[in-house]
Amino acid sequence: MGLDVAQVRRRVRGWGGVALRRLGWLPAGMPDGLGDDAALEGKTFPQRVVVFYAGTRQNLYQLRQWYAPLRELDATYGVLIVAADSRAARVVAQEQRLPVITVGRSATIDAIAERSGTALFCYVGHDVGNFNALRIPSALHVYLSHGESDKRVAASNLIKAYDYAFVAGQGAVDRFADQLMRFEPAGRVVPIGRPQLDAVRTGPRERPTGAPIVVLYAPTWEGGQGSSAYSSVVSHGERLVHTLLADPRFRVVYRPHPRTGVSDARFAATDARIRAAIAQAGPGHRVDRGNDPYRTFEGADLMVTDVSAIAFDWLATGRPLVVTVPPGAADVASTGLLETVPRLHAHDVGTLPDLLEREVVADPDAARRAQLVDYYFGTVGGATARFVAECDRVISERDALQADDVLRAGQGQE
């Protein structure tokens, strides 16, 4: 019996999709779904923890910051990274030692979890593809996030999909309580500190008398819509960098967000001009291209950034911070951080040098920032151990629940 027109069209679309994926022609922000599914059929894994990464290479900064804590967890329970994009999986496999597989079909991850006895799924971002694993009822699911932030997404309603959310401190607990309807953080939002800050050096950087002030300018990306358009790259960035490059009191380290320019070509073009200006500026000025922002912290006296997670991480250094004011309709709440540190409007960029020098020399907000560190992170240091301990607790809870289910099922058959 021949195929009807609709069946032919479906098959052509299916072949076309496969061809696009294999040729690498899918948009960079879309997982290619080229999984190891055939090779994984019938296979089991000893690891009890799966980190499910549904994003692409553009968002790998979210996963990279968890490599070190996950290695510590791996020593106890074993950690398997499952990716939905083969391009991202190849990068992750090259960058760290934990095993990585790529899964293209949700049925494959279901089968792996059932055969392997997976106890815990972890997620580093609110990717819609997470639901391919969140459907699995035989494990518990924990959202790790990728940083403390005043961005609206930091209090996303999507948090309700997970059994637990591991957060940095009381600030995040209060944020969920204040901004989400019909959600009670108690028992589900668990402060563990910020493992990524365990090794961050705190206190003023040793700087010889008369040496230039090193300014780290680390803007965020432009966001996907107006309410999340926090980036200062276009509004402040070019003039800000040129102003500091022209002043011998300063050296500039420019660290743009990895996603800068992905949604708006204006940001990509401005970013390119800023990079070119720094390249031509001479010794001491540089563009930071490293994957680890915390190493960059060590060499800077002060940070200028936007409403973003990196602003909070910088707080742990104890050094001065300036946060830009978004030029558009970005959704910015009134928070302890934004009420404490100096805010920079685009029209005030010309006054920035004097502001920065005053902040480094006098640092009038140091005591208040120290209080914010306690509120947002608790004790800085030891968070990796707390992360592993909380994972242990969740795995033990899951195993107890699973044993109860098995017992009840057995009783029902008698």
Secondary structure, 3 states (H helix, E strand, C coil): CCCCHHHHHHHHHHHHHHHHHHHCCCCCCCCCCCCCHHHHCCCCCCCCEEEEECCCHHHHHHHHCCHHHHHHHHHHHCEEEEECCHHHHHHHHHHCCCCEEECCCHHHHHHHHHHHCCCEEEECCCCHHHHHHHCCCCCEEEECCCCCCCCHHHHCHHHHHCCEEEECCHHHHHHHHHHCCCCCCCCCEEECCCHHHCCCCCCCCCCCCCCCEEEEEECCCCCCCHHHCCCCHHHHHHHHHHHHHCCCCEEEEECCCCCCCCCCHHHHHHHHHHHHHHHCCCCCCEECCCCCHHHHHCCCCEEEECCCHHHHHHHCCCCCEEEECCCCCCCCCCCHHHHHCCEECHHHHHHHHHHHHHHHHHCCCHHHHHHHHHHHHCCCCCHHHHHHHHHHHHHHHHHHHHHHHHHHHHHHHC
